[in-house]
Amino acid sequence: MRLSAPKRVTWWIAVIIGGLGILSRFMSIPIVAGHEFTFVAIGFILLVLATLLRGL
């Protein structure tokens, strides 16, 4: 299995999605409210996929 670094854009998108999930736990963000865990999980899954799949 060959791993590759994710593209910078993909990395930032995953960080922003995960960050929104974490921030929403402590602040009220209407879009994320009630789905904090889902946002963090999606950010993490995106990073894993970007590492496993070349060009993502």
N, C-alpha and C positions, 0 to 999 in steps of 0.2 A: 504494500500500500504506500503510495507516494503522497506526501502531504505538501501543500503549497500555501504560501502566505496569501490571505485574502486581499483583494484590491482595496485601496484606501477608501474608496466610496462605500463599498460594502461594509467595511469595518466601521465607518462613521455612522452608517444607517443602523447597524446593529447596536452600537453604543447609545445612539439617541433613543431607540426603541426601549432598550433595557433601562436607560436612565429615566425615561418617562415613567416606567413601571415602578422604579424605586422611589422617585420623587412623589408619585401619586400616593404612595403609602403614607407620606408625611404631610402632603399638601393636597388641596382639592383641585384636581385637574379633571374637568367634566368628561373629556373624551375617554380617559383611562379609568375613571372611577368604577370600582368593582371588578376590574380585570387586571389588577396589578401583576399577579403571578403570570398571567397569560402573556403580558407584554415582556416581562423578563425572560420567560421561556422562549418566546419567539426570537428575541435578540440573541439568546444563547444558541438556539438551533441554527439561526442564520450564520453565526460565526463558525459553527461546526461544519455546516454544509460548504461554506466558502473555503474552509481549510481542506476538505476532502475532494471537492470538485474543482478542477483546474478552470481558470477563467471567470470565476464568480466573484 
